[in-house]
Amino acid sequence: MARASLFLGILCFALIAGPCAAGAADAPPAAAAPAPASLPDYVLQPSDLIRVQVFQEDGLQREVRLSQESKVTLPLIGTINLTGMTVRQATELIETLYDRDYLVRPQVSVSVLEYAVRTVNVLGAVNKAGPVAFPTEQSMSLLDAIGGAGGFTRLADRSRIKVTRQTADGKTEAQIIDADAIIQGRKKEDWPLQKGDVIYVPERIF
């Protein structure tokens, strides 16, 4: 009688556990988490590597690097200029170009796979003079850059900071910025910087 009970117990366990074990073995592996999406308002930069995908059009997917003129070449639509465009604006432009002659209401996704290195140079009366890198997908202000260079020295003239910038047409422009006015709230906004700007902090004249 005891043997019969033991046999029945083992049989019931096999019947219950068997399907569960088989189900666990046959269960599909968990999908890998998708890569985080690029911020739609990030402004694309020369040398950024981007992925362009068109929904249900795998043959149109491309990974392309922006040229120094911020241009990329894509299937069917050819070379396009993305100068100064955000990820969202680039997406809308590519959708418009595909929709114009090739696809019906295309759904385009643009993501940044590799960000170009963007730096400014901070020189003069700061604690760690040298290049300061932009945060990924973010802008950088004058005070951010000076903070990245270790802050002002005690001899810094914070009212006469010189920002030198090369324009798109190759000209050089210089601007004198009063950082004290920004710090004290007499100017509402900090000074936004661009890749390649040179910031020079002079010493005070006694």
C-alpha positions in Angstrom: 0.0 0.0 0.0 2.8 2.4 0.9 4.6 1.5 -2.4 1.4 2.2 -4.3 1.0 5.6 -2.6 4.7 6.5 -3.3 4.3 5.5 -7.0 1.1 7.6 -7.3 2.9 10.6 -5.7 5.8 10.3 -8.2 3.5 10.0 -11.1 1.4 13.1 -10.1 4.6 15.1 -9.6 5.8 14.1 -13.1 2.5 15.0 -14.7 2.4 18.4 -12.9 6.1 19.3 -13.3 6.6 17.9 -16.8 4.5 20.4 -18.7 6.0 23.3 -16.6 9.5 22.2 -17.3 8.8 21.8 -21.0 7.2 25.2 -21.1 10.2 26.8 -19.4 12.5 25.1 -21.8 10.4 26.2 -24.8 9.9 29.8 -23.7 11.5 32.3 -26.0 14.4 34.2 -24.6 13.7 37.7 -23.2 14.1 40.4 -25.8 17.1 42.6 -25.4 16.4 46.1 -24.1 16.4 48.7 -26.9 19.1 51.3 -26.9 18.0 54.6 -25.4 16.6 57.0 -28.0 18.4 60.1 -28.9 17.1 63.4 -27.5 14.9 64.9 -30.3 16.3 68.4 -29.7 20.0 67.4 -29.9 21.6 69.4 -32.7 23.5 67.0 -35.1 27.2 67.7 -35.4 29.8 67.0 -38.1 31.3 63.5 -37.5 28.2 62.2 -35.6 27.4 58.6 -36.6 23.7 58.2 -37.1 21.3 55.3 -37.9 18.4 56.0 -40.3 15.6 53.4 -40.3 12.4 53.4 -42.3 9.6 51.3 -40.9 9.0 48.1 -42.9 11.8 49.1 -45.4 14.9 47.2 -44.1 16.7 47.8 -47.4 16.7 51.6 -46.6 18.4 51.3 -43.2 21.8 53.0 -43.1 24.5 53.9 -40.6 26.2 57.1 -41.9 28.6 59.6 -40.5 27.9 63.3 -41.1 30.6 65.0 -43.2 32.3 68.1 -42.1 29.6 70.0 -44.0 27.0 68.0 -42.1 25.8 66.1 -45.2 24.8 62.4 -45.5 23.9 60.2 -48.5 20.9 57.9 -48.2 19.3 55.4 -50.6 16.9 56.9 -53.2 17.0 60.5 -51.9 20.7 61.0 -52.3 22.8 63.6 -50.4 21.0 65.9 -48.0 22.3 68.7 -45.8 21.6 68.5 -42.1 23.5 71.6 -41.0 22.1 73.0 -37.7 19.2 70.4 -37.6 18.0 68.6 -34.5 17.3 64.9 -34.6 13.6 65.7 -34.8 14.1 68.1 -37.8 16.4 65.6 -39.6 13.7 62.9 -39.1 11.0 65.2 -40.5 13.2 66.2 -43.5 14.0 62.6 -44.4 10.3 61.6 -44.1 9.3 64.4 -46.4 11.9 63.5 -49.0 10.9 59.8 -49.1 7.2 60.7 -49.1 7.6 63.1 -52.0 8.5 60.5 -54.7 9.1 57.1 -53.2 7.0 55.9 -50.2 3.5 56.5 -48.9 3.6 58.1 -45.4 7.0 56.7 -44.4 7.8 56.4 -40.7 11.5 57.3 -40.2 13.6 56.9 -37.1 16.9 58.7 -36.7 19.2 57.9 -33.8 22.8 58.9 -32.9 25.1 55.9 -32.5 28.3 57.8 -31.9 28.7 61.4 -30.9 31.4 63.6 -32.3 33.8 65.0 -29.8 33.0 68.7 -29.1 35.3 70.8 -27.1 36.1 74.5 -26.3 39.4 75.8 -25.0 39.5 77.7 -21.8 42.7 79.8 -21.2 44.0 82.4 -18.9 43.1 82.9 -15.2 41.4 79.6 -14.5 42.6 76.7 -12.4 42.8 74.0 -15.1 43.4 75.7 -18.5 42.8 73.5 -21.5 40.0 71.8 -23.5 36.6 71.3 -21.9 34.3 68.7 -23.5 30.6 69.3 -24.0 28.3 66.9 -22.1 26.7 64.3 -24.4 23.6 65.6 -26.2 23.7 68.8 -24.2 24.7 72.4 -24.8 27.3 74.2 -22.7 27.4 77.8 -21.4 30.3 80.1 -20.7 30.0 79.4 -16.9 29.7 75.7 -17.5 33.0 75.8 -19.5 34.8 77.8 -16.8 33.5 75.4 -14.2 34.9 72.5 -16.2 38.3 74.3 -16.2 38.3 74.4 -12.4 36.8 77.8 -12.0 38.3 81.3 -11.8 41.6 82.0 -10.1 41.6 84.7 -7.4 43.2 87.1 -9.9 40.7 86.6 -12.7 38.9 89.6 -14.2 35.5 88.1 -14.6 34.1 91.2 -16.2 36.2 91.0 -19.4 36.1 87.4 -20.7 36.9 87.1 -24.3 35.1 84.5 -26.5 36.6 83.9 -29.9 34.6 82.0 -32.5 35.2 81.0 -36.1 32.1 81.4 -38.2 30.8 79.1 -41.0 32.3 81.4 -43.6 35.8 81.2 -42.1 35.8 84.6 -40.3 36.9 85.0 -36.7 34.6 86.9 -34.3 35.4 88.0 -30.8 33.0 89.0 -28.0 33.7 90.4 -24.5 31.5 88.9 -21.9 30.8 90.2 -18.4 30.5 87.0 -16.3 29.9 88.9 -13.1 26.7 90.3 -14.7 25.6 86.8 -15.4 26.5 85.5 -11.9 24.8 88.4 -10.2 21.6 88.1 -12.3 22.0 91.4 -14.2 22.0 89.3 -17.4 19.2 86.8 -17.6 21.0 84.1 -19.7 24.4 82.6 -19.6 26.4 82.8 -22.9 25.9 79.7 -25.1 29.1 78.2 -26.6 29.8 76.4 -29.8 32.3 73.7 -30.7 35.8 75.2 -31.1 35.2 78.4 -29.2 38.2 79.8 -27.3 37.5 81.4 -23.9 40.2 83.7 -22.5 40.0 84.9 -18.9 42.4 87.9 -18.3 43.8 88.8 -14.9 42.8 91.9 -13.1 44.9 95.1 -13.6 45.8 96.6 -10.2 
